[in-house]
Amino acid sequence: MNTLKNIIAIVMVVLITISCKNETKPEIKTIEVVKETSKELDPNATYAKAEFNIDGMTCAIGCAKSIEKKIANMEGVKSATVDFDKKLAMVEYNEAKVTPTSLEETVVKVADIYKVSNMKTVDAFSEKSAVQ
């Protein structure tokens, strides 16, 4: 009788194990990779260099890099560097497509806490290694 109970218990465990299998198929996701295209720079354009201070930044990665990317992605911007430690932005841009006002508007659009000051056009950047 004890053997019969053991056999019934084993059969029940096997049946429960087999019947509870969850046969879901793995989900397949397709990820589209968008390759960033390089910007076309006008070789005949007149490029100006501007330096300005940005107040309100609290970190190098979140704040400074976000602002730098936004400025660099503007049409007509050749290069942009934001130095968090000096609170300084250095931008080289096509004068026909970008103005100091549009640069300031772009910075403020990133977040309302950022304020631009001391905007000036320069012949060479203060930190020569900052912008290549």
C-alpha positions, -999 to 999 in steps of 0.1 A, spaced: 0 0 0 29 23 8 44 16 -26 11 25 -43 10 58 -25 46 66 -36 38 57 -72 6 79 -72 26 108 -56 53 105 -83 27 104 -111 10 134 -97 42 154 -95 51 144 -130 16 154 -143 17 188 -125 52 195 -139 43 186 -174 9 204 -174 24 236 -160 50 242 -187 47 277 -201 56 273 -237 59 309 -247 81 317 -277 109 342 -272 99 377 -282 119 391 -311 125 428 -313 139 447 -342 159 477 -334 165 503 -361 199 518 -359 201 553 -374 235 563 -385 242 599 -378 250 617 -410 278 642 -410 268 678 -416 277 694 -448 298 725 -443 298 753 -468 334 758 -479 325 794 -491 309 804 -459 323 830 -435 328 814 -401 329 834 -369 340 823 -335 320 832 -304 327 827 -267 301 831 -239 295 821 -204 267 797 -194 254 801 -158 232 775 -142 251 743 -151 254 718 -122 274 690 -138 298 682 -167 280 652 -182 243 661 -179 245 699 -183 276 708 -203 274 679 -227 237 683 -233 242 720 -242 273 712 -263 253 686 -283 224 709 -289 246 737 -302 267 713 -323 236 700 -340 225 734 -351 226 739 -388 256 761 -396 276 753 -365 311 740 -374 322 731 -339 310 736 -303 327 730 -270 313 737 -235 338 738 -206 319 730 -174 348 741 -151 351 775 -168 313 778 -175 325 787 -210 311 778 -245 332 782 -276 314 780 -309 325 783 -345 295 790 -368 284 801 -403 275 838 -400 248 834 -427 229 807 -408 236 813 -371 235 844 -350 245 851 -314 208 854 -306 201 819 -320 229 805 -300 215 820 -268 180 807 -276 193 772 -282 211 772 -248 180 785 -230 158 759 -248 178 730 -233 166 742 -198 152 774 -184 179 774 -157 207 782 -181 216 818 -187 240 831 -213 262 861 -205 293 879 -219 286 869 -256 316 880 -277 330 873 -311 367 864 -310 394 858 -335 408 828 -316 394 808 -287 408 813 -252 417 777 -248 434 767 -281 430 729 -276 393 731 -268 380 733 -304 398 715 -332 
